[in-house]
Amino acid sequence: MSVEKYSKNECHKIFAIELNNIVWGLLGKTERSEDEVNEMINAAHASLYHWSLIGTELNLQRGEWMCSHVYAVLGRGKSALYHAERCLMYTEKNSFLDFDLAYAYESLARANAASGNIEEAKDYFEKALKAGNVIKKEEDKKLFMSDLNTGPWYGIL
């Protein structure tokens, strides 16, 4: 039996990716148990934590997006807004454009919708739509538009 050895950084990367995949699997479910909800929240935060140790600013931006998205889907607006604002902070600080700018706006739209901030949600939804329409890679644009057209939107659409 051979034992593979990984560096600490390789382990952090493996955990960050695997935890992110757990979140996506749970987000894909139409109904989740309370244990699954807690697992999804914990996995999103754990993934972000591992990226914070070895990742780039882009990894952090996307990790904040994931945390925001999880909370928004669960209707926990205050937590969703906190992470959406951090996502936008990384986006602006690093001048991320295209796919990542569109998702930063989507995050703020959904977080505001989950918080009951209807006008802000609509404003950010329009910004997300505009940014999404100019995503260069067709595959990325298709993915973004699919996500944008998937709820919950808490009545703003």
N, C-alpha and C positions, 0 to 999 in steps of 0.2 A: 504494500500500500504506500503510495507516494503522497507526501504532504506538500501542498503548494504553499509557498511563502509569499506574502504580499508585504509591501512597505505600508507604513501607516497611512500615507497619502493615497495609495491604491485602495486601501480598505475604505477610507472616507469616500472616495469616488464611487466604489461599488455600492456602499450603503446609500449614498445620496440618490443614485440612479434606481436602485431596487425599491427604496421607500417611495420615490416618485411614482414608480410603476404600480405600487400598492394603492396609492391615492387614485390614480386613473382607473384602476379596476373597481374601486369602491364608488367613484363618481359615476361609473357606467351602470350602476344598479338603480333600478327604479324605486326600490324600497330598501332601507338599511335598518338593522337592529341598532339599539343604543350602543352596544359593544362595537359595531362596525362604524358608527359615527365617531366614537372616541378613537378608534384605530385610525380613521381617516385624518382626523385633526392631528393626532400624535405623529403619524407618518409624514404629513405635510411639514410640520415643524421640525421633525428629525431630519428630513431631507435638506431643508434649508440650513439647519445647523451644520450638517456635514459639508455642504457647499461653502458655508461661511469659513470653514477651516482651510479649504484647499481650492475653492473655485474662483472664478473671475467675477467681475462686477455684473456681467451678463447672467451668470448662474444665480447670483443674488437677486437680480431683478426678476428673473423667472421664478425663483423660489418664493419671493414675496407675492408674485402674481398667484402662484398656486395656493398659498395660505389664504389670500384674499378670496380666491375663487371657492375654496372649500367653505369658508365662513358665509359667503354670499349664498351659495347653494343651500346651506342650512338655515338661511334667514337670520343670521347673526350679524346684523348690519354694522354695529360698532367695531367689531373685530375685523370685519371685511374692509371697512374704510381705513382702518389703521394700516393694514398691509397693502391696500391699493395705493395709499399715499406714499408709502415707502417704495413701492414698485415705480411710481411716477418719479420719485426723487432719484432713484438709480437711472431711470430713463433719461431724465433731463441732465443730470450730472455727467453722464457719459455720451450725451447726444445720440442715443439709440434712435434709429428711425425704422421705417418700414414695418415689418412684422411685429417687432417689439414695441414700437410706439402705438400701433393699433391695439395690441393687447393691454398696454398700460391704460389707454382710454377705456377699453372694454371693462377692465377691472374697476375703474372708478364709476363707470355707468352702473354696473351690476351691484357694487357695494352701496352706492347711493340709492338704488332702487330697493335693495334689501333694508335700507335704513328709513325708507319712506320719504326721501328727499327727491321728489318727483322731477322738479325742474332741473336740478343738477344732473340727475340720472339721464334725462332726455338730452341735455346739452352734451354730456360725455358720450352718450350713445351716438349722436350725430358726428362727433369728432372721431369716434372709433370707426364708424361707417366710412367716413371720408378717408381716414388713414388706411383702412382695409382695402378700399377701392384702388389704391395706388401701390399695393404690395407688388413687388416686381416678379417674384417667382410664382408661377401659376399654382403650383401645389400648395405653397404657403398661403396664398390668397384663398384658395378653396377651403383649406383647413380653418382659417380664421373666420370666413363667412359662415361656415357650418357652425362653429362655436358661437358666433354672434347671434345666429338664428335659433339657438337652443336656449331654452329657459333654465332657470326661472327668471322672469323679468318683473315679477310683482306688479303687474298691471300697467307698466309704462308703455307697452307695445299694443 
